[in-house]
């Protein structure tokens, strides 16, 4: 997840965001990453963010293919709904919706970043 007003943080470190705080205080909640993000965005108006995914397929001959997916949205001011893994899904509001990623139904997820990249990769494998 890349948040524009935070210089595209947490970026590729999304899954480890907040680990520094947890290392200093192991009693903090596991979802410290979300709390850290919300704290950093406090009083910031531009909360635009994007989730990106890259799927790489390596073939036996050494060639490879990469497929990308992307979902644009914004970061909510507070946690929305039940807080479950992946934790950032509870604060990421997908563009064109008014709900957090964590609240999307299965059929709504079919056009999101991971599924875009995976569908393209599957299509490529079937065609090979």
C-alpha positions as semicolon CSV with decimal commas, in nm:
position;residue;x (nm);y (nm);z (nm)
1;X;0,000;0,000;0,000
2;X;0,137;0,339;-0,101
3;X;0,008;0,656;0,067
4;X;0,084;0,959;-0,147
5;X;0,111;1,219;0,130
6;X;0,353;0,994;0,323
7;X;0,601;0,979;0,034
8;X;0,442;0,649;-0,072
9;X;0,500;0,479;0,263
10;X;0,458;0,212;0,378
11;X;0,516;0,080;0,026
12;X;0,690;-0,255;0,001
13;X;0,723;-0,253;0,381
14;X;0,345;-0,260;0,435
15;X;0,348;-0,595;0,614
16;X;0,625;-0,472;0,848
17;X;0,490;-0,124;0,913
18;X;0,490;-0,063;1,286
19;X;0,740;-0,340;1,368
20;X;0,982;-0,081;1,504
21;X;0,724;0,026;1,764
22;X;0,638;-0,335;1,848
23;X;1,006;-0,414;1,899
24;X;1,030;-0,134;2,155
25;X;0,708;-0,232;2,328
26;X;0,587;-0,592;2,272
27;X;0,271;-0,513;2,469
28;X;0,136;-0,298;2,187
29;X;-0,145;-0,457;1,983
30;X;-0,060;-0,666;1,678
31;X;-0,243;-0,411;1,463
32;X;-0,001;-0,136;1,567
33;X;0,071;-0,079;1,197
34;X;-0,278;0,064;1,144
35;X;-0,257;0,283;1,451
36;X;0,079;0,416;1,332
37;X;-0,064;0,496;0,987
38;X;-0,366;0,675;1,131
39;X;-0,142;0,873;1,365
40;X;0,086;0,977;1,078
41;X;-0,212;1,089;0,871
42;X;-0,374;1,288;1,151
43;X;-0,451;1,639;1,025
44;X;-0,346;1,549;0,668
45;X;-0,620;1,619;0,413
46;X;-0,479;1,420;0,119
47;X;-0,534;1,059;0,222
48;X;-0,507;0,912;-0,130
49;X;-0,353;0,567;-0,140
50;X;-0,302;0,280;-0,379
51;X;-0,259;-0,091;-0,330
52;X;-0,026;-0,255;-0,581
53;X;0,055;-0,616;-0,650
54;X;0,312;-0,777;-0,876
55;X;0,299;-1,145;-0,967
56;X;0,612;-1,287;-1,128
57;X;0,610;-1,614;-1,319
58;X;0,946;-1,783;-1,372
59;X;0,960;-2,042;-1,649
60;X;1,203;-2,337;-1,662
61;X;1,392;-2,178;-1,952
62;X;1,480;-1,879;-1,734
63;X;1,232;-1,639;-1,890
64;X;0,983;-1,461;-1,669
65;X;0,667;-1,257;-1,687
66;X;0,531;-0,999;-1,449
67;X;0,171;-0,893;-1,411
68;X;0,057;-0,596;-1,208
69;X;-0,264;-0,496;-1,038
70;X;-0,362;-0,171;-0,875
71;X;-0,651;-0,045;-0,662
72;X;-0,690;0,325;-0,587
73;X;-0,860;0,460;-0,281
74;X;-0,826;0,666;0,034
75;X;-0,735;0,603;0,395
76;X;-1,023;0,644;0,638
77;X;-0,982;0,861;0,946
78;X;-1,071;0,566;1,172
79;X;-1,085;0,188;1,161
80;X;-1,400;0,074;0,981
81;X;-1,583;-0,236;1,097
82;X;-1,413;-0,537;1,249
83;X;-1,034;-0,522;1,258
84;X;-0,896;-0,841;1,103
85;X;-0,593;-0,937;0,897
86;X;-0,482;-0,789;0,670
87;X;-0,521;-0,495;0,906
88;X;-0,486;-0,214;0,651
89;X;-0,797;-0,345;0,476
90;X;-0,995;-0,192;0,765
91;X;-0,887;0,162;0,676
92;X;-0,851;0,147;0,295
93;X;-1,164;0,269;0,116
94;X;-1,169;0,152;-0,245
95;X;-1,231;0,427;-0,499
96;X;-1,592;0,426;-0,613
97;X;-1,716;0,269;-0,290
98;X;-1,792;0,393;0,060
99;X;-1,672;0,083;0,240
100;X;-1,339;-0,049;0,358
101;X;-1,164;-0,327;0,166
102;X;-1,243;-0,558;0,458
103;X;-1,616;-0,507;0,396
104;X;-1,616;-0,591;0,025
105;X;-1,803;-0,899;-0,088
106;X;-1,625;-1,171;-0,282
107;X;-1,765;-1,059;-0,617
108;X;-1,650;-0,701;-0,546
109;X;-1,297;-0,825;-0,482
110;X;-1,277;-0,969;-0,834
111;X;-1,162;-0,635;-0,972
112;X;-0,909;-0,543;-0,705
113;X;-0,532;-0,528;-0,728
114;X;-0,441;-0,887;-0,634
115;X;-0,707;-1,041;-0,848
116;X;-0,610;-0,831;-1,149
117;X;-0,250;-0,950;-1,129
118;X;-0,347;-1,310;-1,055
119;X;-0,603;-1,327;-1,337
120;X;-0,347;-1,202;-1,587
121;X;-0,093;-1,454;-1,460
122;X;-0,340;-1,741;-1,479
123;X;-0,437;-1,638;-1,830
124;X;-0,071;-1,638;-1,928
125;X;-0,014;-1,987;-1,781
126;X;-0,318;-2,130;-1,956
127;X;-0,201;-1,987;-2,289
128;X;0,151;-2,140;-2,251
